[in-house]
Amino acid sequence: MTLWLAIVLVALISIGFKAAGPVLLGDREMPPRLAGVIALLAPALLAGLVLTEVTGPAWSGVDWTLCAGLAAIAVTYALRVPALAAIVCGVVVTAALRFLI
């Protein structure tokens, strides 16, 4: 439940940041540096959430099958596979490794 609460909070904060630009600037152009920060904030927060879930409490519960699934996602996404297909590939790799063990 805590993870879902964190995901919802990150989404709301991201939406808030994205809405703050037009509200504060009106019809003026947003500075490029600010737009870059806003664009990179959500992926950075999501990466932090994924890292804490993979490593477990106090960095003691690293699940190597999950790491292999994440690596499969990264490789397929780098090969320009659509995001949903890359995620499905990672799920299949993780499930297959857990089934074989």
N, C-alpha and C positions, 0 to 999 in steps of 0.2 A: 504494500500500500504506500509506503514511503517513496518508493521509486516513482510510482505514478503521480504522486503529489509533486515530486521534484520535476517530472517531465511537464506537468501542467504549468507549474510556476515558471519554468524556463520558456515555455511557449508564450505565456502571458507577458513576461518581461521582453521577449523578442518582439512581440506585437506592439508593446508599448514603445519600445525604442524606434520601431519602424514608423509608428504613428506620430511620434514626437517631432520628426523632421518636418513633415508638411504642416503640422499645427504651429510649430515655432517659426518656420520660415515663410509660411504663406505661399505666395507665388514666386518667391526667389529660389534660385538654384542652391542645392545643398552643397557645402564644401566637399571636395573629393576625399579629403582625409576622414571626415566624419562619416561619409557614406561607406568608405572602406572598413572602418571600425564596426559599424552597424552590420555590414554584410558578413563579417567574420566572427561576430560575437556568438551567434547561435551554434555554428559548427564547433567552436572551441568549447562551449559549455556541454554540448552533446558528447564530444570526445572525452571530456572529464567524467561524465556520467558513465559512459561505456567502460572506461578504464577502472573506475571504482567497482563496477559490477563484475568485471573480469577477474580482478585481483582479490576480491573478497575482503572481509574485515581485517584490518591491520596488515594488508598485503600478504596474507598467509594462505589464501585459498585459491591459488592460480589453477584454473582448469585448462589443461593443455588442449583438450578437444575444442573448447570454445575459442582458444587462441588460433587453432587451425582453421576453424570456421571463419573467423575474422580475417585471417590471412587470405582465405579463398575469396572472400568478398572484395578485399583490396586488390587482389590480382585480377579478378574478372572485371571489376570496375575500371581498373587501369587499362584493360584491353578494350575499353569503350562498350562494354556490355551494358544494357539499360539497368538502372538502379534496382528495380524490382527483381529482375532475373539474377543479378549479382547477390541479392539478399537470399533468394531461394537457393542459389548455389551454396552459400555459406551455411544455411540451415541443413541442407542435404549432407554436406561434408561433416558437420558437427554430429548430426544424427547417426550417420554411418559409422563414424569413429566410436561413438558411445555404444552402438549396437555391437560392434566387433569386440569390444573390451569386456 
